[in-house]
Amino acid sequence: MTQLHPRDHRANRLLAALEPEDFAYLEPHLEIVDLLKGQVLYEAGDTIRYTYFPHNAVVSLLNLLEEGGSVEVAVFGREAVFGLISALFTRESFGRYIVHIPGTASQVEIEWVRESVNACPRFRLLLHRFTEALLAQTFQTVTCNAVHTVEARCCRWLLSTHDRVDQDTLPLTHELLAEMLGVQRPSVSIVLRSLQTAGLISQRRGGIVVANRAGLEEVACECYGKIRRSYE
């Protein structure tokens, strides 16, 4: 697949999948914005004002626990839209949306998305199909976290991130992976050393390089393929 420039609205695969007339209806209200690493777009309970269609940024939705911890609920990249589902109901954020890999996104006021959904039946159908894929991702992730090894889950996260960026070097740290996987940092470090010894990745300061994608797919659990097929 030809990669579009990250400042092109159609670098987001949902926007790219729109029929030309539906895209033309929404395009005047889309604005390209930069999403910065560590930027919190919404906290739990915040009023949703904008919907985002990521291009090459990766954003996680975290559920915050009372004791101070957090659990990743969903991940959004170029295949996705976020800030939409909750806004169509309560207009309140389900949790914390935080940028883990910086990049760009198409931002649009939620009122214009609602209007476009009402005016463009095919756009509405596309968003319904995306919602089904997102629910499938959440269902599969819950299962994955309960039964699969840290190594398999780590490979799933690396592959999913690789799908969402245009480079083999992933700006991921041990701390971030540990947070996303819900495990201790030493556990992640052990897994990454093992993957590096096997020649599947290499590690650099502030980044992990995918050296053998096919090998990572062999080690990853079945959840990676199932989630990817849902979005495709």
N, C-alpha and C positions, 0 to 999 in steps of 0.2 A: 504494500500500500504506500502510495506517495504521501510523504509527510508535508502538511501545509505549514506555512510560517506561523509561529506561535502567537502572532498578533492578528491573525485572520480568525474571524468568528467561527468559520467552519473547521478550524483545528479541533473544535469540540465535535465529537462524532454524532451526538444527538442533533446539533444544529446542521451538521453536514447531511444528515439523513432527511431533513425537511424537504418537502416539495418546494420548487422555486417560488411559487406564489405565496406559500406559507412563510418561507424565510423572508421574502420581501415585505410581508406584513409586519414581522417582528423586528427586522434589522434596524429600522430607524431609531428604535428604543434601546438597542444594545450599545454598551460602552465597554471598551477594553480597559481592564484595570490590572495593576500589578499586585500579586499576593506575595507577601514577604514571609520568610521563614520564621516560624514562631508566632505569627500574627493570629490573634483570636478574632474571628469574624462575628461570632455570636457566643454568648454565655447561655446556660440553661435558663429559660424563662424570658430571655430577651425577645422583644417584638421583631419579627422578621420584616424587613423593609425591602431587601433585594434578594433576588435569586441569582445564582452563579452557575455558569457553564464553564468548567475548567478547560484549559488548553493543555498546558504541560505542568501545571501545579498539581500537587497531591494534598488533599485535605481529609482529615479524620474527624469523625463525630465521636466524642467521648462522653460516656456516662460518668458523672462525678459521684463518688461515694462519700458518705458523711464523715468517715474517718480520714478523708483526705486523698485517698487513692482514686484511680480512674480506670475504666475499662473501655477499650475501643469497640464501638458498636458497628460502624460502617466506614468505608474508605471511598473517596470520590476522586476521580481523575477525568481524563478526556472523554471517557465513555458515559459520563454522568452529568447530573444537575443536582444541586443541593440548595436547601433553603426553600424548597417548593412544597413538599408534602405537608409539613407542619403549617406552613403559611396558608394553605388552602382550607385549613380547619380552624385551629386555635390562634394562628398567627404568632404563636410562641415557639421558641427554639426548644427542641427536645433535649439538647445537651450542649456541650461546648464544641464548636467547629474551629479547629486549629490547623494552620498551614504547616505541613511537615516538609514538603519540598516546594520551594518557591517557583513562581512562574506567572503566567497570565491567565485571565479568565474573562468571559463576556458577562457583564453585570447588567441586570435589567430590573426595574422596579416591579414589585410583585403585582401591582395593579395591572400592568401591561401584560404580564404573563396570563393573568386571569382573563383579560379581554381576549387575548390571542387564543386561549383554550376554548373560549365560547365561540369565537368567530371562525376557527379553523379546525374542523372535525378530525382531519388527519394528524394535526399536531396533538390534539387531545388523545387520539389513539396511541400515538408514539409515546406520550408521557405515561399512559396507562401501562404500556408494555415495559417501559423502563421501571415503573413502580413494582411490577411483578418480578423483574430481574433483581431489583434491590432487596425485595423480601426474600427471594431465593438466596441471595448472598448472605443476608443476615441469618437465615435458617441454617445454611451450610457452615457459616463461621461458628455459630454456637455449637454445632455438632463437632466441628474440627477442634475447637478449644477443649472439648470434653474428652476426646478419645485419641487424638493423634499426638505424636511426640513433638518435642520442641524443635528438633531438627527438621521434621517434615513441615511443620507450621512456618518455620523460618524461611525455608525454601519457597513456600507458597507466597510469603510476603515479599521476598526478593523478586520473584517472577512477576507478581502483580505490579510491583513498582516499575520493573523493567518495561512492562507493557505500556506504562503511562508516560514515560519520558523518552527522549530521542537520543539516548546515550547509554553506553555500557557502564559508565561510572555512576553509581547511585550515591547521592549525598546523604548517606545514612550512617548513623553512629551506633555503637553498641548500646548506649543509653536509650536511644529512640526505639531500636528494635525490642529491647527488653520491655519498654513501656507498652508498645503495641501488642506484644505477645503475652503480656501479663506475667512475666517471669523475672527472676533476678538477673542482674547484669552478668555475673560470672557464668550463668548457664548459657547466655548468648555467646559470650567469648569462647567458651568451649566448643560450641557448635560451629562458629565461624572458623576457628582454627582447624577443625576437622574438615570442613568444606574446602579450606585453602589447601590443606595437605593432599586432598583428593584431586586438586587441580580444577575445582569448579568455580572458585572465586579467587581474587587476590585482594588484599587490604592495603589501603593507602590512608594517609592522614585525612580524617573527615570523610572517607568514602569507601565504598565496596565496589569492586570491579567484577562484572559478570564475565567469567572467562570461558565457561562451558555451559551454555544455556540448556542444551539437551540433557546434560548430566544432572543439572538442577531439577529438570522436569521429572527425571527418573526417581530422584530422592523425595520430591514433594509428594504430599498426600493427594488423593483423588479430588479433594475439594478445589484445588486450583483449577483443574480442567472443567469441573462442573460449573463453577462460578463464571469462568470465561465463556463457556458455551451459552450460559443464560443471557449474558450481555450481547453476544454475537447474534 
